Amino acid sequence: ASICIMEVKEVHSLTLKVMRLSKPVFQLAPPVLCEPEDIPGDVLAISPFAPAGSTVVPGVKPGTGIGTDGFGLTSFLQLPNSFGILYLGETFTIYISVNNNTLLDVKNVSLRVELQTATQRIRLFDNSETPISTFGPNESNDHVLHHEVKEGGVNILSCAVTYTKNDGEKKNFRKFFKFQVMNPFTIMPKIHTLQNTVFLEALVENITQSPIFLESIRVEPLDIFTCTDLNSAPPVTTPDSIFSLSRDIVYLKPNASRLYLYKLTPKEPDSVDAKNTNVIGRLEVIWRSAMGEVGRLQTVPLQRKLGQDDLDLTLGTLPSHIVLEQPFAVQCFVTNKGTKPVSPLLCVVKGHGHDGIHVNGHQVKEVGMLAPGAQTTLQLEMFPVKPGMQKVGGLALHVFDHNPPSGSTQHLPRAYNFHNLADVFVQSS
């Protein structure tokens, strides 16, 4: 004879209900339209939501049915009937209700709510230290919890209820709710460095399923930088309008994108830290949904690619007026970006398309000892021999290794070449 074992599901005295709270959406209804010469005539242009005594929707041409009703938009609001889509940066609001559906009291009721992400566990609510001493029949304990979602991917909401039955037996149960947090944007930054000035391009693309409004996009720079927003524009007003349209609020349809530009300048013009740091700051985006829900998204630290060379060579301000076969002076700044002191030599490299401007004087100059992070200035005299647009460059820094690898009998220099430092226009004499 076979034995059939049935698993009996445990029945608890308390029930737990969890619901996400979100704003309603406009209810849509398919519009019924007709031409003015059709049989209904102007009847379909009458709005069912118009005030009593109205015959035609104000501002609507009779027979066209064009208005909010003509687009299928009614004056009703519809509550969401599903969890919906949760985007990164939105505020996750949940309603939790613990109910006693029995005819007996329960004691020491505690509730613990946690949000588990891929990297951390966040406690949203916990009253285990001060539980409800007595929970009577048909009573309920309700909570509304808010949490700004800062991590995408799979999130798990864990709700644990502990209580003591009337006969002294301790009971507990858990419920888990798994949901996906989507990314509302793709942000593609591009960083361009011009000496100590940094230009940041940020392409923001809406990858949600509905239109959104970009309310604010700003850069939070490091303390050593000052950020200038190059996207500012005055508000646009129309002569007959009763409001101003701010260009700071941008409407983005799904899959639409917008490009932003910022300039970061060091607070101290000659700051070595500003030139050598690879992190420049963060980008913060604040947006609103079609129903006004606010979302806030902050990127990871933005990093730029720095040259791997330990030595850097830049030019100072060049003369605005350069004449053929008339020498002009140029300041060169040599910076040690490495971790060891060096004593480089400044050398002239011929070729590489720099035959329009020559360097006067010695072809090799000693720079002197440079400590890590130190900078020195050299004076060079240039002699233009060709008119038109010419390149200033053809310079190199040579550093000799005084501790060569074992087995090597030669002290070969490390060369740091700077073939194109600037472009100038040489006028004919």
Backbone hydrogen bonds, N-H to C=O, Kabsch-Sander energy under -0.5 kcal/mol:
donor,donor_aa,acceptor,acceptor_aa,energy
4,C,2,S,-0.5
5,I,3,I,-0.6
6,M,4,C,-0.6
8,V,6,M,-0.6
9,K,7,E,-0.6
12,H,10,E,-0.5
15,T,99,N,-2.3
17,K,97,S,-2.6
19,M,95,Y,-2.3
21,L,93,T,-2.7
22,S,20,R,-0.5
25,V,78,Q,-2.4
27,Q,76,F,-2.4
29,A,72,G,-2.5
33,L,31,P,-0.6
38,D,35,E,-1.8
41,G,38,D,-0.7
43,V,40,P,-2.1
45,A,42,D,-1.1
46,I,43,V,-1.6
47,S,45,A,-0.5
50,A,47,S,-1.5
54,S,51,P,-2.1
57,V,45,A,-1.3
60,V,57,V,-2.0
64,T,61,K,-2.1
65,G,61,K,-0.6
67,G,65,G,-0.7
71,F,67,G,-0.9
72,G,69,D,-1.5
73,L,68,T,-2.3
74,T,27,Q,-1.9
74,T,72,G,-0.6
78,Q,25,V,-3.7
86,L,180,Q,-0.7
88,L,182,M,-3.2
89,G,149,V,-1.9
90,E,87,Y,-2.0
91,T,294,V,-0.6
92,F,90,E,-0.7
92,F,147,H,-3.8
93,T,91,T,-0.7
94,I,145,L,-2.2
95,Y,19,M,-3.5
96,I,94,I,-0.5
96,I,143,H,-2.9
97,S,17,K,-2.6
98,V,141,N,-2.3
99,N,15,T,-2.5
99,N,97,S,-0.5
100,N,139,E,-2.5
101,N,13,S,-1.1
101,N,99,N,-0.7
106,V,135,F,-2.0
107,K,164,T,-2.8
108,N,133,S,-1.0
109,V,132,I,-2.3
110,S,108,N,-0.5
110,S,162,T,-2.8
112,R,160,A,-2.4
113,V,125,F,-3.0
114,E,158,S,-2.6
115,L,122,I,-3.3
116,Q,114,E,-0.5
116,Q,156,I,-3.2
117,T,115,L,-0.5
117,T,120,Q,-3.0
122,I,115,L,-3.2
124,L,113,V,-2.4
124,L,122,I,-0.6
125,F,113,V,-1.8
127,N,111,L,-1.6
132,I,109,V,-2.8
133,S,131,P,-0.6
135,F,106,V,-3.3
136,G,134,T,-0.6
138,N,100,N,-2.2
138,N,102,T,-0.5
139,E,136,G,-1.5
141,N,98,V,-2.5
143,H,96,I,-2.4
145,L,94,I,-2.4
147,H,92,F,-1.4
149,V,90,E,-2.6
149,V,147,H,-0.6
153,G,181,V,-2.0
155,N,179,F,-2.9
156,I,116,Q,-2.5
157,L,177,F,-3.1
158,S,114,E,-3.1
158,S,156,I,-0.6
159,C,175,K,-2.6
160,A,112,R,-2.6
161,V,173,F,-2.8
162,T,110,S,-2.2
163,Y,171,K,-2.6
164,T,107,K,-2.8
165,K,169,E,-3.2
168,G,165,K,-1.8
171,K,163,Y,-3.1
173,F,161,V,-2.0
175,K,159,C,-2.3
177,F,157,L,-2.2
179,F,155,N,-2.6
181,V,153,G,-2.7
182,M,86,L,-2.7
182,M,180,Q,-0.6
186,T,205,E,-1.5
188,M,186,T,-0.6
188,M,203,L,-2.3
190,K,201,E,-2.7
192,H,199,F,-2.9
194,L,197,T,-3.3
195,Q,193,T,-0.5
197,T,194,L,-2.4
198,V,264,L,-2.9
199,F,192,H,-3.3
200,L,262,Y,-2.7
201,E,190,K,-3.3
201,E,199,F,-0.5
202,A,260,Y,-2.5
203,L,188,M,-1.8
204,V,202,A,-0.7
204,V,258,R,-2.8
205,E,186,T,-1.9
205,E,203,L,-0.5
206,N,256,A,-2.9
207,I,184,P,-2.2
207,I,205,E,-0.7
212,I,252,L,-2.2
213,F,288,R,-2.6
214,L,212,I,-0.5
214,L,250,V,-3.2
215,E,213,F,-0.8
215,E,286,I,-2.1
216,S,286,I,-2.1
218,R,284,E,-2.2
220,E,282,R,-2.9
222,L,280,I,-1.7
225,F,222,L,-1.9
226,T,265,T,-2.8
228,T,263,K,-2.9
230,L,228,T,-0.6
230,L,261,L,-1.7
232,S,229,D,-0.5
236,V,245,L,-2.3
241,S,238,T,-1.4
245,L,236,V,-2.1
246,S,244,S,-0.7
249,I,246,S,-1.0
250,V,214,L,-2.1
250,V,248,D,-0.6
252,L,212,I,-2.9
252,L,250,V,-0.6
253,K,251,Y,-0.5
255,N,206,N,-3.0
256,A,253,K,-2.2
258,R,204,V,-2.1
260,Y,202,A,-2.2
262,Y,200,L,-2.1
263,K,228,T,-2.3
264,L,198,V,-3.5
265,T,226,T,-2.5
265,T,263,K,-0.5
267,K,224,I,-2.4
271,S,268,E,-2.1
275,K,271,S,-0.8
276,N,272,V,-1.9
277,T,273,D,-1.8
280,I,302,L,-2.4
281,G,302,L,-0.8
282,R,220,E,-1.9
284,E,218,R,-2.9
285,V,297,L,-3.2
286,I,216,S,-3.1
287,W,295,G,-2.3
288,R,213,F,-2.3
289,S,293,E,-2.1
292,G,289,S,-1.7
295,G,287,W,-2.7
296,R,89,G,-2.1
297,L,285,V,-3.0
299,T,283,L,-2.5
302,L,281,G,-3.5
304,R,278,N,-3.1
306,L,304,R,-0.6
312,D,335,T,-2.2
314,T,333,F,-2.1
316,G,331,Q,-2.6
322,I,320,S,-0.5
322,I,425,F,-0.6
324,L,427,Q,-3.0
325,E,384,P,-2.1
326,Q,323,V,-1.6
328,F,382,M,-2.1
330,V,380,L,-2.8
332,C,378,L,-3.0
333,F,314,T,-3.1
334,V,332,C,-0.6
334,V,376,T,-2.4
335,T,312,D,-2.5
335,T,333,F,-0.5
336,N,374,A,-2.5
337,K,310,D,-3.5
337,K,335,T,-0.8
338,G,310,D,-0.8
342,V,370,L,-2.1
345,L,398,H,-2.2
346,L,365,K,-3.3
347,C,345,L,-0.6
347,C,396,A,-3.3
348,V,363,Q,-1.6
349,V,394,G,-3.8
350,K,348,V,-0.5
354,H,351,G,-1.0
357,I,354,H,-0.6
358,H,383,F,-2.7
360,N,358,H,-0.5
360,N,381,E,-3.1
365,K,346,L,-2.5
367,V,344,P,-2.1
368,G,344,P,-0.7
370,L,342,V,-3.5
373,G,336,N,-2.5
374,A,371,A,-2.4
376,T,334,V,-2.2
378,L,332,C,-2.8
380,L,330,V,-2.9
380,L,378,L,-0.5
382,M,328,F,-3.1
382,M,380,L,-0.5
383,F,358,H,-3.0
385,V,356,G,-2.9
386,K,356,G,-1.3
388,G,426,V,-2.9
390,Q,424,V,-2.9
392,V,422,A,-3.0
393,G,391,K,-0.6
395,L,418,F,-1.8
396,A,347,C,-2.2
397,L,416,Y,-2.2
398,H,345,L,-2.6
398,H,396,A,-0.5
399,V,414,R,-2.3
401,D,412,L,-0.7
402,H,400,F,-0.8
408,S,405,P,-1.9
412,L,410,Q,-1.0
414,R,399,V,-3.4
415,A,413,P,-0.5
416,Y,397,L,-2.3
417,N,415,A,-0.6
418,F,395,L,-2.9
421,L,392,V,-2.6
422,A,392,V,-1.3
424,V,390,Q,-2.7
426,V,388,G,-2.6
426,V,424,V,-0.5
427,Q,322,I,-2.9
427,Q,425,F,-0.6
